[in-house]
Amino acid sequence: MSNVFYLSASKNYPEAVRAEGVWIWDGDGKRYMDGSGGACVVSIGHGVAEVRAAALAQMDAISFAHRSQFTTAACEELSRRVAALSPDPELDRVHFVSGGSEAVESAVKLARHYWRAVGRPDRYKVISRWTSYHGNTAGALALGGHTGRRSPYQPLILHTPHVEPCYCYRCPYGRTPADCGLLCAEALDRAISYEGPESVAAFIAEPVVGATAGALVPPDGYWQRVREICDRHQILLIADEVMTGAGRTGKPLALEHWGVHADLVVLAKGLSSGYAPLGAVLVRRAIHDAVRDGSGGFTHGHTYGQHPVAAAVGAAVLRYLEEHALVARSARLGAHLLERLREMADHPLVGDVRGLGLFAGVELVADKDSREPFEARHKVAAKVAAAAFARGLITYPGDGGADGIRGDHLLLCPPFCVTEEEIGFLVQTLGEALDDGAAALRRQR
Ligand SMILES: Cc1ncc(COP(=O)(O)O)c(C=O)c1O
């Protein structure tokens, strides 16, 4: 009997005992390829000695100093390295927290703080998108657009404005990228007008949607249009780069694919590659200065913000990323992964294969022609992921992408050190797991 309050009460979790590169071993000696970096977390790979050394050195020096009392060399270095992720020199202040949800909440509160500081306390609404995920704390959950995750907590979360996602495979307007005129971006413009631009503080979105839909890559022009709309209405743009940031899509920040700079960039996951709980908000200097000149500081924070060991780990991860040119590697190996995954397009369960860098999604459908999703009760993505796990491949399944409840996908986002041979294993094993899933569905019918 275990005392752990596990995620699932019905599942037996093997004990993870060791990891190296893209591989994890359990207590029985079974080897798994970490094809999803956990939940799109592990970026530089498992078992990097330099990160261990940095954490130990920091612990030897000092493990904890509260951010209300001290700064540390580790957090100074990390803030320089985080600022350097963006080519925009005005994005240069960094607020540290312990994870993605905290970082989202911090970005939203900072946007609110900013508008109060510049004498516009009427600006408080934050617009977000359906089919998105911003975290599980109440504020972040309210902004997210995943019905299954939100509905149990509905009475506890704020009702905030949401617009349609940029989801070309299931275009909410029934168009194709060739003829859509970016109606999904225009929806933001309309929502702002209906809400009243003077009441809107910010728009938050994932540059490439991850957990709720499996790597939704927008067409060129979408993000440029969104930036233009935000500027026209003087609304802050918050990029939630918790999954896509720190090199995952083949650029240091995903919005760089479209030459767009946000006002606040939310980071976590790959920032520390999972070696320590770490999140951050990269902030435009003008926002920082307005808050400083207004109330004197940001009335917000968490005990472990700026944690010295987490900061040392983050700095070591970003140093390693640079020294081993891993962002370029993510772009190169990501293109290879996508090419190999596209070989599966004919599989009866596969509706769409998409991605950017080492951030790929495979959407599973009941009918390839009509794109009809499976009924949620079949839990198809979870079944395929379980079959892959049994065969030694870890994927990150998700549901609800199609309409909040139905829709199945798998995220494939291995560490950037993955080799072409390991991608070969991933594709081969995923193919076998899809066959297992199809066979299980046939038995069920
Ligand atoms: C885009 C995005 N934002 C926020 C979060 C929340 O991060 P955390 O689980 O670290 O709180 C996630 C987690 O998956 C995410 O994918």
The ligand as an SDF file (V2000), in Angstrom:
LIG
                    3D

 16 16  0  0  0  0  0  0  0  0999 V2000
    1.1100   26.3640  -22.3340 C   0  0  0  0  0  0  0  0  0  0  0  0
    1.1070   26.0020  -20.8860 C   0  0  0  0  0  0  0  0  0  0  0  0
    0.9430   26.9660  -19.9640 N   0  0  0  0  0  0  0  0  0  0  0  0
    0.9460   26.7000  -18.6450 C   0  0  0  0  0  0  0  0  0  0  0  0
    1.1150   25.3930  -18.1970 C   0  0  0  0  0  0  0  0  0  0  0  0
    1.1090   25.1190  -16.7230 C   0  0  0  0  0  0  0  0  0  0  0  0
    2.3860   24.8040  -16.2890 O   0  0  0  0  0  0  0  0  0  0  0  0
    2.6100   24.0340  -14.9020 P   0  0  0  0  0  0  0  0  0  0  0  0
    2.0470   22.6620  -15.0930 O   0  0  0  0  0  0  0  0  0  0  0  0
    4.1060   24.0580  -14.7360 O   0  0  0  0  0  0  0  0  0  0  0  0
    1.9240   24.7960  -13.8470 O   0  0  0  0  0  0  0  0  0  0  0  0
    1.2950   24.3660  -19.1200 C   0  0  0  0  0  0  0  0  0  0  0  0
    1.4660   22.9740  -18.6710 C   0  0  0  0  0  0  0  0  0  0  0  0
    1.3470   22.0430  -19.4110 O   0  0  0  0  0  0  0  0  0  0  0  0
    1.2860   24.6670  -20.5040 C   0  0  0  0  0  0  0  0  0  0  0  0
    1.4330   23.7200  -21.4300 O   0  0  0  0  0  0  0  0  0  0  0  0
  1  2  1  0
  2  3  1  0
  2 15  2  0
  3  4  2  0
  4  5  1  0
  5  6  1  0
  5 12  2  0
  6  7  1  0
  7  8  1  0
  8  9  2  0
  8 10  1  0
  8 11  1  0
 12 13  1  0
 12 15  1  0
 13 14  2  0
 15 16  1  0
M  END
$$$$
